[in-house]
Amino acid sequence: MDAEISKLEQQVEQLVSLFEAERSENRALRTRVAELEGANRRLKAKVDAAAARIDEVLQHLPQVS
């Protein structure tokens, strides 16, 4: 009986350890996702601004008949 309890205790400790490791990794991944989403928003703004400048330049080009 003591051996079974000891084995169960060891399994619970392993499970808790795995849970804590996964929770830590999940936290790190959420932080990384937030950083990448911010970078993505900044890059999209740059692309949108470049597209607007290109459109403006195209509006000023003479029409070819």
CHARMM-style PDB file with segment names, atoms N, HN, CA, C and O in Angstrom:
ATOM      1  N   MET     1       0.814  -1.192   0.000  1.00  0.00      PROA
ATOM      2  CA  MET     1       0.000   0.000   0.000  1.00  0.00      PROA
ATOM      3  C   MET     1       0.864   1.266   0.000  1.00  0.00      PROA
ATOM      4  O   MET     1       0.582   2.219  -0.726  1.00  0.00      PROA
ATOM      5  N   ASP     2       1.924   1.262   0.826  1.00  0.00      PROA
ATOM      6  HN  ASP     2       2.153   0.487   1.415  1.00  0.00      PROA
ATOM      7  CA  ASP     2       2.822   2.416   0.859  1.00  0.00      PROA
ATOM      8  C   ASP     2       3.493   2.639  -0.485  1.00  0.00      PROA
ATOM      9  O   ASP     2       3.701   3.783  -0.890  1.00  0.00      PROA
ATOM     10  N   ALA     3       3.829   1.575  -1.173  1.00  0.00      PROA
ATOM     11  HN  ALA     3       3.659   0.646  -0.844  1.00  0.00      PROA
ATOM     12  CA  ALA     3       4.465   1.684  -2.485  1.00  0.00      PROA
ATOM     13  C   ALA     3       3.508   2.322  -3.482  1.00  0.00      PROA
ATOM     14  O   ALA     3       3.927   3.145  -4.296  1.00  0.00      PROA
ATOM     15  N   GLU     4       2.246   1.961  -3.434  1.00  0.00      PROA
ATOM     16  HN  GLU     4       1.905   1.292  -2.772  1.00  0.00      PROA
ATOM     17  CA  GLU     4       1.254   2.537  -4.341  1.00  0.00      PROA
ATOM     18  C   GLU     4       1.061   4.018  -4.059  1.00  0.00      PROA
ATOM     19  O   GLU     4       0.972   4.826  -4.983  1.00  0.00      PROA
ATOM     20  N   ILE     5       0.997   4.367  -2.794  1.00  0.00      PROA
ATOM     21  HN  ILE     5       1.069   3.711  -2.043  1.00  0.00      PROA
ATOM     22  CA  ILE     5       0.841   5.775  -2.419  1.00  0.00      PROA
ATOM     23  C   ILE     5       2.071   6.566  -2.835  1.00  0.00      PROA
ATOM     24  O   ILE     5       1.958   7.688  -3.331  1.00  0.00      PROA
ATOM     25  N   SER     6       3.230   5.986  -2.634  1.00  0.00      PROA
ATOM     26  HN  SER     6       3.321   5.075  -2.232  1.00  0.00      PROA
ATOM     27  CA  SER     6       4.473   6.646  -3.037  1.00  0.00      PROA
ATOM     28  C   SER     6       4.510   6.850  -4.543  1.00  0.00      PROA
ATOM     29  O   SER     6       4.908   7.912  -5.022  1.00  0.00      PROA
ATOM     30  N   LYS     7       4.097   5.833  -5.289  1.00  0.00      PROA
ATOM     31  HN  LYS     7       3.774   4.971  -4.900  1.00  0.00      PROA
ATOM     32  CA  LYS     7       4.073   5.940  -6.753  1.00  0.00      PROA
ATOM     33  C   LYS     7       3.065   6.999  -7.188  1.00  0.00      PROA
ATOM     34  O   LYS     7       3.349   7.804  -8.074  1.00  0.00      PROA
ATOM     35  N   LEU     8       1.898   6.998  -6.569  1.00  0.00      PROA
ATOM     36  HN  LEU     8       1.667   6.344  -5.849  1.00  0.00      PROA
ATOM     37  CA  LEU     8       0.884   7.992  -6.893  1.00  0.00      PROA
ATOM     38  C   LEU     8       1.369   9.400  -6.557  1.00  0.00      PROA
ATOM     39  O   LEU     8       1.139  10.338  -7.321  1.00  0.00      PROA
ATOM     40  N   GLU     9       2.030   9.543  -5.433  1.00  0.00      PROA
ATOM     41  HN  GLU     9       2.217   8.781  -4.813  1.00  0.00      PROA
ATOM     42  CA  GLU     9       2.586  10.830  -5.037  1.00  0.00      PROA
ATOM     43  C   GLU     9       3.612  11.316  -6.057  1.00  0.00      PROA
ATOM     44  O   GLU     9       3.637  12.496  -6.406  1.00  0.00      PROA
ATOM     45  N   GLN    10       4.443  10.419  -6.523  1.00  0.00      PROA
ATOM     46  HN  GLN    10       4.423   9.461  -6.239  1.00  0.00      PROA
ATOM     47  CA  GLN    10       5.448  10.758  -7.525  1.00  0.00      PROA
ATOM     48  C   GLN    10       4.777  11.183  -8.837  1.00  0.00      PROA
ATOM     49  O   GLN    10       5.214  12.137  -9.480  1.00  0.00      PROA
ATOM     50  N   GLN    11       3.732  10.482  -9.224  1.00  0.00      PROA
ATOM     51  HN  GLN    11       3.377   9.707  -8.702  1.00  0.00      PROA
ATOM     52  CA  GLN    11       3.024  10.830 -10.452  1.00  0.00      PROA
ATOM     53  C   GLN    11       2.361  12.204 -10.336  1.00  0.00      PROA
ATOM     54  O   GLN    11       2.372  12.991 -11.283  1.00  0.00      PROA
ATOM     55  N   VAL    12       1.786  12.481  -9.169  1.00  0.00      PROA
ATOM     56  HN  VAL    12       1.777  11.842  -8.399  1.00  0.00      PROA
ATOM     57  CA  VAL    12       1.166  13.790  -8.953  1.00  0.00      PROA
ATOM     58  C   VAL    12       2.227  14.884  -9.016  1.00  0.00      PROA
ATOM     59  O   VAL    12       1.986  15.941  -9.599  1.00  0.00      PROA
ATOM     60  N   GLU    13       3.378  14.651  -8.433  1.00  0.00      PROA
ATOM     61  HN  GLU    13       3.574  13.793  -7.959  1.00  0.00      PROA
ATOM     62  CA  GLU    13       4.463  15.635  -8.482  1.00  0.00      PROA
ATOM     63  C   GLU    13       4.917  15.876  -9.920  1.00  0.00      PROA
ATOM     64  O   GLU    13       5.187  17.013 -10.307  1.00  0.00      PROA
ATOM     65  N   GLN    14       5.000  14.808 -10.709  1.00  0.00      PROA
ATOM     66  HN  GLN    14       4.781  13.884 -10.395  1.00  0.00      PROA
ATOM     67  CA  GLN    14       5.376  14.956 -12.115  1.00  0.00      PROA
ATOM     68  C   GLN    14       4.314  15.755 -12.865  1.00  0.00      PROA
ATOM     69  O   GLN    14       4.631  16.618 -13.685  1.00  0.00      PROA
ATOM     70  N   LEU    15       3.055  15.456 -12.573  1.00  0.00      PROA
ATOM     71  HN  LEU    15       2.798  14.756 -11.908  1.00  0.00      PROA
ATOM     72  CA  LEU    15       1.967  16.167 -13.233  1.00  0.00      PROA
ATOM     73  C   LEU    15       1.983  17.651 -12.888  1.00  0.00      PROA
ATOM     74  O   LEU    15       1.799  18.496 -13.765  1.00  0.00      PROA
ATOM     75  N   VAL    16       2.197  17.967 -11.637  1.00  0.00      PROA
ATOM     76  HN  VAL    16       2.347  17.281 -10.924  1.00  0.00      PROA
ATOM     77  CA  VAL    16       2.278  19.370 -11.207  1.00  0.00      PROA
ATOM     78  C   VAL    16       3.464  20.053 -11.874  1.00  0.00      PROA
ATOM     79  O   VAL    16       3.356  21.199 -12.311  1.00  0.00      PROA
ATOM     80  N   SER    17       4.576  19.370 -11.954  1.00  0.00      PROA
ATOM     81  HN  SER    17       4.664  18.439 -11.599  1.00  0.00      PROA
ATOM     82  CA  SER    17       5.763  19.934 -12.596  1.00  0.00      PROA
ATOM     83  C   SER    17       5.506  20.207 -14.076  1.00  0.00      PROA
ATOM     84  O   SER    17       5.869  21.265 -14.590  1.00  0.00      PROA
ATOM     85  N   LEU    18       4.888  19.260 -14.749  1.00  0.00      PROA
ATOM     86  HN  LEU    18       4.593  18.401 -14.331  1.00  0.00      PROA
ATOM     87  CA  LEU    18       4.556  19.456 -16.166  1.00  0.00      PROA
ATOM     88  C   LEU    18       3.572  20.607 -16.343  1.00  0.00      PROA
ATOM     89  O   LEU    18       3.710  21.417 -17.260  1.00  0.00      PROA
ATOM     90  N   PHE    19       2.587  20.674 -15.467  1.00  0.00      PROA
ATOM     91  HN  PHE    19       2.475  20.016 -14.722  1.00  0.00      PROA
ATOM     92  CA  PHE    19       1.607  21.750 -15.538  1.00  0.00      PROA
ATOM     93  C   PHE    19       2.280  23.108 -15.399  1.00  0.00      PROA
ATOM     94  O   PHE    19       1.996  24.024 -16.171  1.00  0.00      PROA
ATOM     95  N   GLU    20       3.166  23.243 -14.424  1.00  0.00      PROA
ATOM     96  HN  GLU    20       3.397  22.499 -13.797  1.00  0.00      PROA
ATOM     97  CA  GLU    20       3.857  24.511 -14.206  1.00  0.00      PROA
ATOM     98  C   GLU    20       4.744  24.876 -15.388  1.00  0.00      PROA
ATOM     99  O   GLU    20       4.838  26.046 -15.757  1.00  0.00      PROA
ATOM    100  N   ALA    21       5.395  23.881 -15.981  1.00  0.00      PROA
ATOM    101  HN  ALA    21       5.319  22.930 -15.681  1.00  0.00      PROA
ATOM    102  CA  ALA    21       6.240  24.139 -17.148  1.00  0.00      PROA
ATOM    103  C   ALA    21       5.391  24.596 -18.329  1.00  0.00      PROA
ATOM    104  O   ALA    21       5.759  25.531 -19.039  1.00  0.00      PROA
ATOM    105  N   GLU    22       4.258  23.936 -18.535  1.00  0.00      PROA
ATOM    106  HN  GLU    22       3.959  23.176 -17.958  1.00  0.00      PROA
ATOM    107  CA  GLU    22       3.376  24.311 -19.644  1.00  0.00      PROA
ATOM    108  C   GLU    22       2.774  25.695 -19.425  1.00  0.00      PROA
ATOM    109  O   GLU    22       2.635  26.472 -20.370  1.00  0.00      PROA
ATOM    110  N   ARG    23       2.420  26.000 -18.190  1.00  0.00      PROA
ATOM    111  HN  ARG    23       2.533  25.370 -17.422  1.00  0.00      PROA
ATOM    112  CA  ARG    23       1.862  27.318 -17.883  1.00  0.00      PROA
ATOM    113  C   ARG    23       2.903  28.402 -18.146  1.00  0.00      PROA
ATOM    114  O   ARG    23       2.577  29.464 -18.677  1.00  0.00      PROA
ATOM    115  N   SER    24       4.143  28.138 -17.779  1.00  0.00      PROA
ATOM    116  HN  SER    24       4.408  27.276 -17.347  1.00  0.00      PROA
ATOM    117  CA  SER    24       5.218  29.100 -18.017  1.00  0.00      PROA
ATOM    118  C   SER    24       5.452  29.294 -19.517  1.00  0.00      PROA
ATOM    119  O   SER    24       5.609  30.418 -19.992  1.00  0.00      PROA
ATOM    120  N   GLU    25       5.472  28.191 -20.245  1.00  0.00      PROA
ATOM    121  HN  GLU    25       5.345  27.277 -19.859  1.00  0.00      PROA
ATOM    122  CA  GLU    25       5.654  28.286 -21.696  1.00  0.00      PROA
ATOM    123  C   GLU    25       4.487  29.031 -22.332  1.00  0.00      PROA
ATOM    124  O   GLU    25       4.688  29.842 -23.237  1.00  0.00      PROA
ATOM    125  N   ASN    26       3.279  28.765 -21.869  1.00  0.00      PROA
ATOM    126  HN  ASN    26       3.115  28.107 -21.135  1.00  0.00      PROA
ATOM    127  CA  ASN    26       2.094  29.434 -22.399  1.00  0.00      PROA
ATOM    128  C   ASN    26       2.183  30.940 -22.164  1.00  0.00      PROA
ATOM    129  O   ASN    26       1.851  31.729 -23.049  1.00  0.00      PROA
ATOM    130  N   ARG    27       2.627  31.335 -20.986  1.00  0.00      PROA
ATOM    131  HN  ARG    27       2.897  30.695 -20.267  1.00  0.00      PROA
ATOM    132  CA  ARG    27       2.787  32.755 -20.667  1.00  0.00      PROA
ATOM    133  C   ARG    27       3.809  33.389 -21.614  1.00  0.00      PROA
ATOM    134  O   ARG    27       3.581  34.479 -22.139  1.00  0.00      PROA
ATOM    135  N   ALA    28       4.922  32.710 -21.827  1.00  0.00      PROA
ATOM    136  HN  ALA    28       5.107  31.825 -21.400  1.00  0.00      PROA
ATOM    137  CA  ALA    28       5.958  33.231 -22.730  1.00  0.00      PROA
ATOM    138  C   ALA    28       5.435  33.335 -24.159  1.00  0.00      PROA
ATOM    139  O   ALA    28       5.722  34.303 -24.863  1.00  0.00      PROA
ATOM    140  N   LEU    29       4.674  32.344 -24.577  1.00  0.00      PROA
ATOM    141  HN  LEU    29       4.441  31.557 -24.005  1.00  0.00      PROA
ATOM    142  CA  LEU    29       4.126  32.376 -25.937  1.00  0.00      PROA
ATOM    143  C   LEU    29       3.102  33.498 -26.103  1.00  0.00      PROA
ATOM    144  O   LEU    29       3.051  34.144 -27.150  1.00  0.00      PROA
ATOM    145  N   ARG    30       2.298  33.728 -25.085  1.00  0.00      PROA
ATOM    146  HN  ARG    30       2.339  33.204 -24.235  1.00  0.00      PROA
ATOM    147  CA  ARG    30       1.327  34.831 -25.158  1.00  0.00      PROA
ATOM    148  C   ARG    30       2.049  36.177 -25.265  1.00  0.00      PROA
ATOM    149  O   ARG    30       1.621  37.063 -26.004  1.00  0.00      PROA
ATOM    150  N   THR    31       3.133  36.315 -24.530  1.00  0.00      PROA
ATOM    151  HN  THR    31       3.480  35.595 -23.930  1.00  0.00      PROA
ATOM    152  CA  THR    31       3.926  37.542 -24.609  1.00  0.00      PROA
ATOM    153  C   THR    31       4.503  37.704 -26.005  1.00  0.00      PROA
ATOM    154  O   THR    31       4.471  38.796 -26.573  1.00  0.00      PROA
ATOM    155  N   ARG    32       5.028  36.624 -26.557  1.00  0.00      PROA
ATOM    156  HN  ARG    32       5.053  35.737 -26.096  1.00  0.00      PROA
ATOM    157  CA  ARG    32       5.617  36.672 -27.899  1.00  0.00      PROA
ATOM    158  C   ARG    32       4.555  37.000 -28.956  1.00  0.00      PROA
ATOM    159  O   ARG    32       4.809  37.771 -29.882  1.00  0.00      PROA
ATOM    160  N   VAL    33       3.377  36.415 -28.811  1.00  0.00      PROA
ATOM    161  HN  VAL    33       3.170  35.789 -28.060  1.00  0.00      PROA
ATOM    162  CA  VAL    33       2.287  36.707 -29.749  1.00  0.00      PROA
ATOM    163  C   VAL    33       1.936  38.188 -29.685  1.00  0.00      PROA
ATOM    164  O   VAL    33       1.747  38.823 -30.722  1.00  0.00      PROA
ATOM    165  N   ALA    34       1.847  38.741 -28.487  1.00  0.00      PROA
ATOM    166  HN  ALA    34       2.001  38.225 -27.644  1.00  0.00      PROA
ATOM    167  CA  ALA    34       1.527  40.164 -28.338  1.00  0.00      PROA
ATOM    168  C   ALA    34       2.600  41.030 -29.000  1.00  0.00      PROA
ATOM    169  O   ALA    34       2.281  42.019 -29.659  1.00  0.00      PROA
ATOM    170  N   GLU    35       3.867  40.660 -28.826  1.00  0.00      PROA
ATOM    171  HN  GLU    35       4.126  39.856 -28.291  1.00  0.00      PROA
ATOM    172  CA  GLU    35       4.958  41.408 -29.461  1.00  0.00      PROA
ATOM    173  C   GLU    35       4.850  41.338 -30.983  1.00  0.00      PROA
ATOM    174  O   GLU    35       5.006  42.348 -31.669  1.00  0.00      PROA
ATOM    175  N   LEU    36       4.586  40.155 -31.500  1.00  0.00      PROA
ATOM    176  HN  LEU    36       4.459  39.335 -30.942  1.00  0.00      PROA
ATOM    177  CA  LEU    36       4.489  39.989 -32.948  1.00  0.00      PROA
ATOM    178  C   LEU    36       3.264  40.688 -33.524  1.00  0.00      PROA
ATOM    179  O   LEU    36       3.314  41.219 -34.633  1.00  0.00      PROA
ATOM    180  N   GLU    37       2.167  40.689 -32.776  1.00  0.00      PROA
ATOM    181  HN  GLU    37       2.126  40.258 -31.875  1.00  0.00      PROA
ATOM    182  CA  GLU    37       0.984  41.414 -33.241  1.00  0.00      PROA
ATOM    183  C   GLU    37       1.264  42.913 -33.305  1.00  0.00      PROA
ATOM    184  O   GLU    37       0.821  43.591 -34.233  1.00  0.00      PROA
ATOM    185  N   GLY    38       1.993  43.426 -32.329  1.00  0.00      PROA
ATOM    186  HN  GLY    38       2.352  42.875 -31.575  1.00  0.00      PROA
ATOM    187  CA  GLY    38       2.373  44.834 -32.353  1.00  0.00      PROA
ATOM    188  C   GLY    38       3.262  45.150 -33.543  1.00  0.00      PROA
ATOM    189  O   GLY    38       3.072  46.161 -34.219  1.00  0.00      PROA
ATOM    190  N   ALA    39       4.231  44.283 -33.795  1.00  0.00      PROA
ATOM    191  HN  ALA    39       4.386  43.462 -33.246  1.00  0.00      PROA
ATOM    192  CA  ALA    39       5.122  44.480 -34.948  1.00  0.00      PROA
ATOM    193  C   ALA    39       4.329  44.406 -36.241  1.00  0.00      PROA
ATOM    194  O   ALA    39       4.582  45.166 -37.176  1.00  0.00      PROA
ATOM    195  N   ASN    40       3.376  43.496 -36.295  1.00  0.00      PROA
ATOM    196  HN  ASN    40       3.171  42.878 -35.536  1.00  0.00      PROA
ATOM    197  CA  ASN    40       2.548  43.354 -37.489  1.00  0.00      PROA
ATOM    198  C   ASN    40       1.721  44.618 -37.739  1.00  0.00      PROA
ATOM    199  O   ASN    40       1.595  45.065 -38.879  1.00  0.00      PROA
ATOM    200  N   ARG    41       1.160  45.192 -36.670  1.00  0.00      PROA
ATOM    201  HN  ARG    41       1.263  44.829 -35.744  1.00  0.00      PROA
ATOM    202  CA  ARG    41       0.395  46.438 -36.822  1.00  0.00      PROA
ATOM    203  C   ARG    41       1.282  47.573 -37.326  1.00  0.00      PROA
ATOM    204  O   ARG    41       0.877  48.354 -38.187  1.00  0.00      PROA
ATOM    205  N   ARG    42       2.501  47.655 -36.779  1.00  0.00      PROA
ATOM    206  HN  ARG    42       2.830  47.021 -36.080  1.00  0.00      PROA
ATOM    207  CA  ARG    42       3.419  48.715 -37.231  1.00  0.00      PROA
ATOM    208  C   ARG    42       3.797  48.525 -38.698  1.00  0.00      PROA
ATOM    209  O   ARG    42       3.831  49.492 -39.459  1.00  0.00      PROA
ATOM    210  N   LEU    43       4.079  47.289 -39.099  1.00  0.00      PROA
ATOM    211  HN  LEU    43       4.051  46.503 -38.481  1.00  0.00      PROA
ATOM    212  CA  LEU    43       4.434  47.034 -40.502  1.00  0.00      PROA
ATOM    213  C   LEU    43       3.252  47.304 -41.439  1.00  0.00      PROA
ATOM    214  O   LEU    43       3.437  47.826 -42.538  1.00  0.00      PROA
ATOM    215  N   LYS    44       2.050  46.951 -41.006  1.00  0.00      PROA
ATOM    216  HN  LYS    44       1.899  46.527 -40.113  1.00  0.00      PROA
ATOM    217  CA  LYS    44       0.865  47.218 -41.825  1.00  0.00      PROA
ATOM    218  C   LYS    44       0.678  48.714 -42.022  1.00  0.00      PROA
ATOM    219  O   LYS    44       0.324  49.166 -43.110  1.00  0.00      PROA
ATOM    220  N   ALA    45       0.917  49.475 -40.966  1.00  0.00      PROA
ATOM    221  HN  ALA    45       1.204  49.108 -40.081  1.00  0.00      PROA
ATOM    222  CA  ALA    45       0.807  50.931 -41.077  1.00  0.00      PROA
ATOM    223  C   ALA    45       1.820  51.468 -42.078  1.00  0.00      PROA
ATOM    224  O   ALA    45       1.502  52.366 -42.857  1.00  0.00      PROA
ATOM    225  N   LYS    46       3.029  50.932 -42.066  1.00  0.00      PROA
ATOM    226  HN  LYS    46       3.288  50.203 -41.433  1.00  0.00      PROA
ATOM    227  CA  LYS    46       4.051  51.363 -43.023  1.00  0.00      PROA
ATOM    228  C   LYS    46       3.657  50.998 -44.445  1.00  0.00      PROA
ATOM    229  O   LYS    46       3.834  51.800 -45.362  1.00  0.00      PROA
ATOM    230  N   VAL    47       3.128  49.801 -44.636  1.00  0.00      PROA
ATOM    231  HN  VAL    47       2.985  49.150 -43.891  1.00  0.00      PROA
ATOM    232  CA  VAL    47       2.703  49.375 -45.970  1.00  0.00      PROA
ATOM    233  C   VAL    47       1.549  50.258 -46.456  1.00  0.00      PROA
ATOM    234  O   VAL    47       1.531  50.684 -47.611  1.00  0.00      PROA
ATOM    235  N   ASP    48       0.593  50.527 -45.573  1.00  0.00      PROA
ATOM    236  HN  ASP    48       0.608  50.180 -44.635  1.00  0.00      PROA
ATOM    237  CA  ASP    48      -0.532  51.387 -45.944  1.00  0.00      PROA
ATOM    238  C   ASP    48      -0.053  52.786 -46.322  1.00  0.00      PROA
ATOM    239  O   ASP    48      -0.537  53.369 -47.292  1.00  0.00      PROA
ATOM    240  N   ALA    49       0.894  53.322 -45.559  1.00  0.00      PROA
ATOM    241  HN  ALA    49       1.288  52.848 -44.771  1.00  0.00      PROA
ATOM    242  CA  ALA    49       1.423  54.653 -45.867  1.00  0.00      PROA
ATOM    243  C   ALA    49       2.157  54.641 -47.205  1.00  0.00      PROA
ATOM    244  O   ALA    49       2.020  55.580 -47.989  1.00  0.00      PROA
ATOM    245  N   ALA    50       2.925  53.604 -47.475  1.00  0.00      PROA
ATOM    246  HN  ALA    50       3.036  52.841 -46.838  1.00  0.00      PROA
ATOM    247  CA  ALA    50       3.644  53.505 -48.748  1.00  0.00      PROA
ATOM    248  C   ALA    50       2.657  53.394 -49.905  1.00  0.00      PROA
ATOM    249  O   ALA    50       2.852  54.011 -50.952  1.00  0.00      PROA
ATOM    250  N   ALA    51       1.603  52.613 -49.718  1.00  0.00      PROA
ATOM    251  HN  ALA    51       1.445  52.112 -48.867  1.00  0.00      PROA
ATOM    252  CA  ALA    51       0.593  52.463 -50.769  1.00  0.00      PROA
ATOM    253  C   ALA    51      -0.094  53.804 -51.033  1.00  0.00      PROA
ATOM    254  O   ALA    51      -0.365  54.145 -52.185  1.00  0.00      PROA
ATOM    255  N   ALA    52      -0.375  54.556 -49.983  1.00  0.00      PROA
ATOM    256  HN  ALA    52      -0.155  54.278 -49.048  1.00  0.00      PROA
ATOM    257  CA  ALA    52      -1.003  55.865 -50.158  1.00  0.00      PROA
ATOM    258  C   ALA    52      -0.074  56.808 -50.916  1.00  0.00      PROA
ATOM    259  O   ALA    52      -0.524  57.557 -51.782  1.00  0.00      PROA
ATOM    260  N   ARG    53       1.218  56.776 -50.597  1.00  0.00      PROA
ATOM    261  HN  ARG    53       1.583  56.167 -49.893  1.00  0.00      PROA
ATOM    262  CA  ARG    53       2.177  57.633 -51.317  1.00  0.00      PROA
ATOM    263  C   ARG    53       2.261  57.227 -52.790  1.00  0.00      PROA
ATOM    264  O   ARG    53       2.323  58.088 -53.668  1.00  0.00      PROA
ATOM    265  N   ILE    54       2.262  55.938 -53.057  1.00  0.00      PROA
ATOM    266  HN  ILE    54       2.211  55.239 -52.344  1.00  0.00      PROA
ATOM    267  CA  ILE    54       2.300  55.461 -54.449  1.00  0.00      PROA
ATOM    268  C   ILE    54       1.057  55.917 -55.194  1.00  0.00      PROA
ATOM    269  O   ILE    54       1.147  56.378 -56.332  1.00  0.00      PROA
ATOM    270  N   ASP    55      -0.108  55.789 -54.555  1.00  0.00      PROA
ATOM    271  HN  ASP    55      -0.181  55.414 -53.631  1.00  0.00      PROA
ATOM    272  CA  ASP    55      -1.349  56.244 -55.191  1.00  0.00      PROA
ATOM    273  C   ASP    55      -1.286  57.732 -55.509  1.00  0.00      PROA
ATOM    274  O   ASP    55      -1.733  58.162 -56.572  1.00  0.00      PROA
ATOM    275  N   GLU    56      -0.734  58.514 -54.590  1.00  0.00      PROA
ATOM    276  HN  GLU    56      -0.371  58.164 -53.727  1.00  0.00      PROA
ATOM    277  CA  GLU    56      -0.633  59.948 -54.828  1.00  0.00      PROA
ATOM    278  C   GLU    56       0.309  60.249 -55.985  1.00  0.00      PROA
ATOM    279  O   GLU    56       0.014  61.105 -56.820  1.00  0.00      PROA
ATOM    280  N   VAL    57       1.433  59.557 -56.040  1.00  0.00      PROA
ATOM    281  HN  VAL    57       1.673  58.862 -55.362  1.00  0.00      PROA
ATOM    282  CA  VAL    57       2.372  59.754 -57.147  1.00  0.00      PROA
ATOM    283  C   VAL    57       1.696  59.371 -58.465  1.00  0.00      PROA
ATOM    284  O   VAL    57       1.843  60.079 -59.462  1.00  0.00      PROA
ATOM    285  N   LEU    58       0.972  58.279 -58.478  1.00  0.00      PROA
ATOM    286  HN  LEU    58       0.853  57.704 -57.668  1.00  0.00      PROA
ATOM    287  CA  LEU    58       0.289  57.852 -59.704  1.00  0.00      PROA
ATOM    288  C   LEU    58      -0.749  58.865 -60.155  1.00  0.00      PROA
ATOM    289  O   LEU    58      -0.960  59.043 -61.355  1.00  0.00      PROA
ATOM    290  N   GLN    59      -1.403  59.534 -59.207  1.00  0.00      PROA
ATOM    291  HN  GLN    59      -1.232  59.390 -58.233  1.00  0.00      PROA
ATOM    292  CA  GLN    59      -2.399  60.560 -59.561  1.00  0.00      PROA
ATOM    293  C   GLN    59      -1.758  61.763 -60.258  1.00  0.00      PROA
ATOM    294  O   GLN    59      -2.408  62.452 -61.044  1.00  0.00      PROA
ATOM    295  N   HSD    60      -0.483  62.007 -59.964  1.00  0.00      PROA
ATOM    296  HN  HSD    60       0.045  61.447 -59.325  1.00  0.00      PROA
ATOM    297  CA  HSD    60       0.199  63.158 -60.542  1.00  0.00      PROA
ATOM    298  C   HSD    60       0.880  62.853 -61.866  1.00  0.00      PROA
ATOM    299  O   HSD    60       1.372  63.763 -62.534  1.00  0.00      PROA
ATOM    300  N   LEU    61       0.913  61.597 -62.249  1.00  0.00      PROA
ATOM    301  HN  LEU    61       0.514  60.858 -61.707  1.00  0.00      PROA
ATOM    302  CA  LEU    61       1.524  61.244 -63.540  1.00  0.00      PROA
ATOM    303  C   LEU    61       0.594  61.654 -64.666  1.00  0.00      PROA
ATOM    304  O   LEU    61      -0.626  61.553 -64.539  1.00  0.00      PROA
ATOM    305  N   PRO    62       1.167  62.114 -65.764  1.00  0.00      PROA
ATOM    306  CA  PRO    62       0.315  62.517 -66.881  1.00  0.00      PROA
ATOM    307  C   PRO    62      -0.377  61.298 -67.499  1.00  0.00      PROA
ATOM    308  O   PRO    62       0.170  60.196 -67.543  1.00  0.00      PROA
ATOM    309  N   GLN    63      -1.598  61.543 -67.972  1.00  0.00      PROA
ATOM    310  HN  GLN    63      -2.042  62.438 -67.936  1.00  0.00      PROA
ATOM    311  CA  GLN    63      -2.356  60.487 -68.638  1.00  0.00      PROA
ATOM    312  C   GLN    63      -1.797  60.271 -70.038  1.00  0.00      PROA
ATOM    313  O   GLN    63      -1.493  61.228 -70.750  1.00  0.00      PROA
ATOM    314  N   VAL    64      -1.667  59.024 -70.421  1.00  0.00      PROA
ATOM    315  HN  VAL    64      -1.914  58.246 -69.842  1.00  0.00      PROA
ATOM    316  CA  VAL    64      -1.182  58.691 -71.764  1.00  0.00      PROA
ATOM    317  C   VAL    64      -2.401  58.399 -72.627  1.00  0.00      PROA
ATOM    318  O   VAL    64      -3.233  57.564 -72.274  1.00  0.00      PROA
ATOM    319  N   SER    65      -2.507  59.105 -73.784  1.00  0.00      PROA
ATOM    320  HN  SER    65      -1.831  59.784 -74.070  1.00  0.00      PROA
ATOM    321  CA  SER    65      -3.657  58.890 -74.665  1.00  0.00      PROA
ATOM    322  C   SER    65      -3.294  58.067 -75.852  1.00  0.00      PROA
ATOM    323  OT1 SER    65      -4.147  57.791 -76.696  1.00  0.00      PROA
TER     324      SER     65
END
